[in-house]
Amino acid sequence: MDQINILITGANGQLGHEMRNVLSGDRRYNAIFTDVAGDNIVSLDITDEAAVEHLVADQRIAVIVNCAAYTAVDAAEDNEPLAARLNGDAVGILARVAHRHGARMVHVSTDYVFDGQGCIPYTEAMPTNPQSAYGRTKLDGERQLLDTMGDDAVILRTAWLYSPYGKNFVKTMLMLGKDKPALKVVFDQVGSPTCARDLARAIVTVISADEWHGGIYHFSNEGVISWYDFTKAIHRLAGITTCDVQPCHSDEFPAKAHRPAYSVLDKTKYKTTFGVTVPYWLDSLKDTIDQLLTYNP
Ligand SMILES: NC(=O)c1ccc[n+]([C@@H]2O[C@H](COP(=O)([O-])OP(=O)(O)OC[C@H]3O[C@@H](n4cnc5c(N)ncnc54)[C@H](OP(=O)(O)O)[C@@H]3O)[C@@H](O)[C@H]2O)c1
């Protein structure tokens, strides 16, 4: 069986790491893992069109999976041009190169393309209205990709991503839970957590389907909770009993970037198109916490 050559960008990030785990030993694919910098990985800056062109041509890439992004939501408010370069223009570069070489592309976007004012789960057809620099730049990336590649692109919008790697809410709450006797966490922002391992598996589902189904899809774990509920579950699963977690309103924690109050994504299109079910958030959280406690008890 001929292997399919895939390029993974941003492979040192949360999702990129999980793409490495999920593809490890999968003989259907010859995956080339790249990031802007780092040891033991091919160096590829996705803002460098010549470098992307060279790699895609040289390795005869059939699918690009873009896990690279500018993800510092608050910092993006002060650095919108930088965020736009990575989340918008670089996605355009990947799209142009993929298009020139007849490759397809899977890209990851965010719930921040919506304004978060809704009260029913967001479908792919609902109007976008980003309220932050990060959201605007990610929406620009979606548009650049679809304008160039049309149905040869898949966009998976996700939310509340966590993993054992890098910085994320789960790891922060574990640390604070161990260090602090009390903690306030907002209960008026609700959404669905996404385990990065499950998202990586969803990407493999997309690229391994019998038929290519281009377009935008929403993906998170199943279930809906607030950040407060999430924190309580994180502490309970980790056996943290010394931290008193109390619910509070968002206005007690003013942040630079606007946070959506309602971030729930409707996954019906993903599940019906690919004929799959999606893990419940608590089950996936338990797996990740078990993993974190095994390596860092
Ligand atoms: N994190 C969330 O809660 C969340 C929520 C919704 C959607 N998403 C989306 O999910 C995707 C994956 O997020 P993530 O949390 O895995 O991101 P991440 O951990 O921040 O990883 C992004 C990776 O991209 C790399 N990168 C930065 N500039 C680059 C460049 N010029 N060329 C190539 N690589 C570059 C980063 O390297 P450095 O670290 O060295 O900069 C990092 O390794 C992103 O598209 C993000 O927008 C994330």
Ligand as a Chemical Component Dictionary entry (heavy atoms), coordinates in Angstrom:
data_LIG
# 
_chem_comp.id                   LIG 
_chem_comp.type                 NON-POLYMER 
_chem_comp.pdbx_formal_charge   0 
_chem_comp.three_letter_code    LIG 
# 
loop_
_chem_comp_atom.comp_id 
_chem_comp_atom.atom_id 
_chem_comp_atom.alt_atom_id 
_chem_comp_atom.type_symbol 
_chem_comp_atom.charge 
_chem_comp_atom.model_Cartn_x 
_chem_comp_atom.model_Cartn_y 
_chem_comp_atom.model_Cartn_z 
_chem_comp_atom.pdbx_ordinal 
LIG N1  N1  N 0  -5.874 26.475 22.676 1  
LIG C1  C1  C 0  -7.210 26.597 22.601 2  
LIG O1  O1  O 0  -7.932 26.662 23.628 3  
LIG C2  C2  C 0  -7.878 26.648 21.246 4  
LIG C3  C3  C 0  -9.260 26.845 21.210 5  
LIG C4  C4  C 0  -9.872 26.873 19.943 6  
LIG C5  C5  C 0  -9.119 26.698 18.798 7  
LIG N2  N2  N 1  -7.774 26.523 18.885 8  
LIG C6  C6  C 0  -7.026 26.338 17.652 9  
LIG O2  O2  O 0  -6.495 25.031 17.672 10 
LIG C7  C7  C 0  -5.271 24.999 16.936 11 
LIG C8  C8  C 0  -4.201 24.332 17.774 12 
LIG O3  O3  O 0  -4.024 25.091 18.973 13 
LIG P1  P1  P 0  -2.905 24.704 20.040 14 
LIG O4  O4  O 0  -3.450 25.068 21.388 15 
LIG O5  O5  O -1 -2.407 23.316 19.773 16 
LIG O6  O6  O 0  -1.785 25.767 19.663 17 
LIG P2  P2  P 0  -0.339 25.940 20.308 18 
LIG O7  O7  O 0  -0.141 24.933 21.407 19 
LIG O8  O8  O 0  -0.163 27.390 20.611 20 
LIG O9  O9  O 0  0.622  25.502 19.116 21 
LIG C9  C9  C 0  0.853  26.306 18.010 22 
LIG C10 C10 C 0  2.203  25.926 17.461 23 
LIG O10 O10 O 0  2.450  26.737 16.289 24 
LIG C11 C11 C 0  3.813  27.125 16.348 25 
LIG N3  N3  N 0  4.104  28.274 15.509 26 
LIG C12 C12 C 0  4.107  29.595 15.871 27 
LIG N4  N4  N 0  4.496  30.351 14.836 28 
LIG C13 C13 C 0  4.762  29.513 13.798 29 
LIG C14 C14 C 0  5.220  29.692 12.467 30 
LIG N5  N5  N 0  5.487  30.918 11.984 31 
LIG N6  N6  N 0  5.402  28.613 11.688 32 
LIG C15 C15 C 0  5.143  27.380 12.173 33 
LIG N7  N7  N 0  4.707  27.125 13.429 34 
LIG C16 C16 C 0  4.517  28.189 14.236 35 
LIG C17 C17 C 0  4.019  27.428 17.816 36 
LIG O11 O11 O 0  5.385  27.552 18.115 37 
LIG P3  P3  P 0  5.831  28.529 19.324 38 
LIG O12 O12 O 0  5.196  27.989 20.548 39 
LIG O13 O13 O 0  7.320  28.423 19.294 40 
LIG O14 O14 O 0  5.322  29.903 18.956 41 
LIG C18 C18 C 0  3.358  26.204 18.452 42 
LIG O15 O15 O 0  4.243  25.104 18.522 43 
LIG C19 C19 C 0  -4.992 26.451 16.562 44 
LIG O16 O16 O 0  -5.408 26.680 15.248 45 
LIG C20 C20 C 0  -5.831 27.267 17.516 46 
LIG O17 O17 O 0  -6.177 28.528 16.980 47 
LIG C21 C21 C 0  -7.143 26.475 20.081 48 
# 
loop_
_chem_comp_bond.comp_id 
_chem_comp_bond.atom_id_1 
_chem_comp_bond.atom_id_2 
_chem_comp_bond.value_order 
_chem_comp_bond.pdbx_ordinal 
LIG N1  C1  SING 1  
LIG C1  O1  DOUB 2  
LIG C1  C2  SING 3  
LIG C2  C3  SING 4  
LIG C2  C21 DOUB 5  
LIG C3  C4  DOUB 6  
LIG C4  C5  SING 7  
LIG C5  N2  DOUB 8  
LIG N2  C6  SING 9  
LIG N2  C21 SING 10 
LIG C6  O2  SING 11 
LIG C6  C20 SING 12 
LIG O2  C7  SING 13 
LIG C7  C8  SING 14 
LIG C7  C19 SING 15 
LIG C8  O3  SING 16 
LIG O3  P1  SING 17 
LIG P1  O4  DOUB 18 
LIG P1  O5  SING 19 
LIG P1  O6  SING 20 
LIG O6  P2  SING 21 
LIG P2  O7  DOUB 22 
LIG P2  O8  SING 23 
LIG P2  O9  SING 24 
LIG O9  C9  SING 25 
LIG C9  C10 SING 26 
LIG C10 O10 SING 27 
LIG C10 C18 SING 28 
LIG O10 C11 SING 29 
LIG C11 N3  SING 30 
LIG C11 C17 SING 31 
LIG N3  C12 SING 32 
LIG N3  C16 SING 33 
LIG C12 N4  DOUB 34 
LIG N4  C13 SING 35 
LIG C13 C14 SING 36 
LIG C13 C16 DOUB 37 
LIG C14 N5  SING 38 
LIG C14 N6  DOUB 39 
LIG N6  C15 SING 40 
LIG C15 N7  DOUB 41 
LIG N7  C16 SING 42 
LIG C17 O11 SING 43 
LIG C17 C18 SING 44 
LIG O11 P3  SING 45 
LIG P3  O12 DOUB 46 
LIG P3  O13 SING 47 
LIG P3  O14 SING 48 
LIG C18 O15 SING 49 
LIG C19 O16 SING 50 
LIG C19 C20 SING 51 
LIG C20 O17 SING 52 
# 
